[in-house]
Amino acid sequence: MIHAVSEEPPALDDDAVVLYRWALRNHQLTRDDLPQVCAETGLDEEASRRALATLTRACLLREVSQGGSVAWQALSPQAASDRLLATRGAELRLREDELQRQRTRLQQEEEALGALVPVYLQSRQTPFPQATIDRLPDQESVRTLLTEVIDSCTSEILVSKHGGSFSPRALREALPRDLALLARGIRMHCLYQHTTRYDQATRAHAAELIRAGAQIRTLPEVVPQMIVVDGRMAFLPAGRNGALVVREPDLISYLLTVFHRDWANATPFATGPRAAHEVSGTLKQSILVLLAKGLKDDTVARRLGVSLRTCRRHISELMDELGARSRFEAGAIAERRGLTAHPHHDDGP
């Protein structure tokens, strides 16, 4: 247990200063002197007792024994400071000793646990036999296994992520791990949605990965969430926070085919000022395609990874451009004009 350092010395108020001056003039103070103190200084008895306690804690009065009773002797401010520093210094040293003992214990525990890592990894080398699909029930188990698999990755990681932006916290947590992978020579291909180009945090994150050697491309829509490691294990979403861990070779092959098809049609992520401009046309065309299918605004927004407000702003602009009076009419006009053909990816930077 860490011992608390003594409380800070109390601030000296006017009553304490008055009593200190009296004690200096009279060399010492006893409880029997308090009536005289009150008479000479104008302090009442309660104020005198508070001032006495304050001066004692501040080490300006030192208890001394006098004929079986207690008296207080006035000390200089320098002597009081030395006593305070000596007391608090000793307590701080005790605290530092205790902290060092705790650090030593933690280091010993860490070393003991670290010695078990090879045993654990050995047992996890075949946690899921070939041709299996297993379900991880929660986010913690997903994060644990994913970290282990990524750390043991030898060649390539493919990532497909849905959403117009990613939380700054998630980006901060992922960046050191991803940069370490790239530094090891691991290939990283990431598919994001076009709308990530409008998010400053995601754009800055992508720029760092690209500088480190990652390849990132965007599409209007992508597979909601998929990670494939070394072409042998895939993570797919399951439920609210869980994941499916896939090792079945035929299914892995199918997922790779889907990813590479999307990759071929995707636009390389531009990191400069033109990053969003380069995909704005494709994004609007994708909205027209979904409107022509009769999808509602919230569904369109969700599929394209934009906020409902932003989606409705784009729809309003498109209706004005097409001269349409309703969303349905905008979709119909776009279809007649051939604007709802499957959007091709824009030219890369």
N, C-alpha and C positions, 0 to 999 in steps of 0.2 A: 504494500500500500504506500502511496506517495504522501508524505506529510505536507500539509499545507504550510506555506510560509506565513509568519505572523502578519496580522493585519497591519495596514499602513498606519504610521503614527498619526494621531488626530491633528486636525488643524488647530492652531492656537488662536482662540478667540480673545476678545478684550478682557473677559473675566479671568482667563488663565494668565494673561500678561500682568494684570493687576495683582493676582495672588503670587506670581513669580517674583515681582518686585518686592512684595512684602517679605517673602521668604529670604530674598537676598539681603535685605536690610537687617533681618533678625537671625540670619545664619541657618535657622532651622524652623520647623513647624511641627506642632503636635495637634492632636484632636482638641485638646483643651484650649488651644490658641484660637480656634475658629470663632468663638464669640468676639474676641478682640479683633480678629481680622475683619469681621462684619462691621464692627463699630468704626474701625479706622478706614476701611475702604468703601463702605457703602454697599458691599455685596450682601445678599441674604444668605442664610445657611445653606439652602439647596444649591445656590449658584457657587458657593465656596466649595461644596463637596464635589460638584461637577468639575470645577476648575482643578481641584486636587487630583481627581482621577485622570484628567487630561494631561497634567504635568507629569504624573507618574508614568503614564504610558509613553510620553515623549522623552522619558529619561532625564528630564530637567529637575526632578525631585527624586532622591534616592532614599529608600527606606533604611533606617538605621535603628538598632535596638538601644533603648535608653532606660536603664533601671527597670527592665521587665515590660516596658511599654514601647510603643512604636512612635518614631519621629521621622520627619522627612528633611533631608539636607539638600539645599539648593546646589546644583552643579552648573558649571559653565556650559554654554551651548556647544563648545567644542567637545567637552567631555561627554555630553549627551549624545552628540553625533557619533563619537567613537563607540559608545555602548550600543547604540542602535545598529551601527554597521557590524559590530562584532556578533550581535545576536542574530541579525538577519543573514549575515554571511555564513554563520554556522548552520542555520536552517537550510540555506540554499545548498550548501555542500552536502547536507544529508539528503536533500531532494535529488541532487545530481547523482549521488551514489546509488539511490534507489532507481533512478532512471537508467543508469548504466546496468544495474542488475537486471532490470526488465529487458533492456536491449539484448543483453547476453542470453537471457532465457528465450527471447523471440528468435534470435539467431540460431540457437541450438534446436528449437522446434522446426525452424525453416530447413535446417540442414537434415534433420531427421525425416521430414516430409520429402525433401528433395531426393533422399536416398531411395524413396519408394517410386519415383517417377519412372525409372526403367522397368520396374515390375508392372506398373500400371499400363505403360505404353505397350509392353509385351502382350498383356492380356487384351488390349484394345486393338491389336493389329487385325484381328478378324472378329470385331464386335457383331458384325452382320454378315452372315455367310453370303456367298455369291447367289445371285438370282433371288434376292429378298427385297421386300419393302417393309420398313419398320417405321413406327410413329413415335416421335418425341413429344411428350405431352405439354411442355411448358418452355418459356423463353430461356430459362436458365440452363436447362439440359441441351437446348439447341445451341446456345452460345458456347457451352463447354465443348461439345463434340465438334462444332464447326471450327473452333480455335485449334483443337488438336489436329483436325484433318488439314486445315490450311497450313499449320506449322510444318506438317510432314509433306506438303505438296512438293512435287519434283519438277513439274513442267508448265502447267497451264491452269488458269482459273477463268471461267466464263461466268459473267454476272448479268442478269437481266432484272432491272428494278423498275417498278411502276411508281408513278407519283411525280408531281410537278416540282417538288422540293423535298429535301431531306433535313431532318432536324440538325441544328448546329452541334448539339451534343453527340449525336450519332456520327457525324462527320469527324469531329475531333477524336472520338474513340477509334474510328476506323483508319484514320490517316497514318499513324505510326506503323500499324500492322501492314497496311498496303505498301507503304514505302519500303519497309523491310523486305517484303516479298519481292518487290521489283529489284531491290539491291541484290537479291540472291539470283537474279536472272530469270525469275518466273514470269511467263507471259500473262498479261492481264487484259482481257477484252470485256468491256462493260457496255451494255445497252441501256440507255436511259430514254425517257420521253423528251420530245422537243421542248416541252414547257420547263424543263430543268434549266434551260438556257436563260430563262427570265429571273431565276433565283440567284442572288449574288453569292450567298454562302456556298451553294452547290457548284456554281460556276468557278469560284476560287478553288474549291476542293478538286474539281476536275482538272483545272489548270496545273495544280501541283502534281497530280498523278501523271498527266500527259508529259510534263517535263521530266518525270522520272522514268518514262518509257511505256506507260500504259496506253492502250488504244481505247478511245471512248467514242461511241456513235449514238445518234438519237433517231427515234421514229415517233410518229404521232401516237401509236399504241405499241406496247411491248407485252411480253409474257409477264404477268403480275409480279412474280418473284421467283427467281431460279438461280441457283449457284451450282456449277458443275466443276468438280476438282479432278484434274488429271484424266478426264474422260472416263472415270471409273465410279464416281460417287456423285449423286445429285441431291440437293436439298430443295424441297418444294413446300409451300405453305400448307398447313393443316390446322383447321380450326382458328381460334383467335390468336393464340400465341405459340402453337406447336409447329411441327414440321414433319414431313415425310422424308425419310432417308432412303434413297433408291440406289440399289446396286445391281438391279436386274439388267443384264447387258442389252437386251432388245429395247427396253424402255429408255435406257441411257442413250442408245443410238438414235431413237426417235427424238429425244430432247435435243441432242446435238444437231440433228437435221433442222429442227425448228429454229434453233439459235442461229445457225449459219445462214439459213434462208433470210431471217430478219437482218442479220449482220450485212448481208450483201445488199439489201435494200435501204440500209440506214445511212444517215449523213454524218460524216466525221464531225466531231464536236469542235467548234471554233471557240476560242477563249477570249477573243478581243471584243471590241465594241459591236462588231457585226454578228456576234454569236446568235442573238435572238432574231435579228433581221433576216438572216439566211433561211430560216425555217418558217417565217410568218406566213408565207403563201401556202406552204404545205399544211400548216395548222388550220388555216381558214378553209382549205379544201376538205380537210378531214371533218370539220364541223358541218360542211354542206353535205358530205356523204352520210353522216349520221342523222342529220335533219331529214334528208330524203327517205331514210328508213323509218321515219316517224318516231324517233326516240325523243324522250322528254329532255328538258334542259339539264336537270340534275344528273341524268344518265350520261348525257354527252360530256358534262363537266367531269364526272367521275372517270369515264373511260380515257379522257385526254389529260387527266391529271391537273386540271385547273380549278380554281374556285368557281362556285356558281355565279358569283357577281361578274367575274372576268368573262366567263362563258357567255353570259347574257349580253355583255357589252359587245363581244365579237359578233354574236347573232344579230344584234341591233344594227351594227355597221354593215353586215352582209345584206340584211334586208333593205337597207337604204341603197346600197350599191346595185342590188337586183331590182329595186322598185317593187318589192313584195310587201303585202300588208299583213302577212301572217307567216309563222314559221313553216307551216305546211306549204304555203305558196312559194316561199323561198326555196324549199327543197325541190318542189316541182319545177320551178323555173331553172334551177341549177341543173336538174337532170335533163331538161330539154336542151339546154345549151352544152351539154356534155361536160359539165363541170364536176360531176360526181364520179367520174372514172377513178379507179384506184389511184390515189396520189402517189406519184413517183418521188423518190427522194431528191432533194435539191442537190445542186452541184456542191462538191466539197470546197473548202477554202483554198 
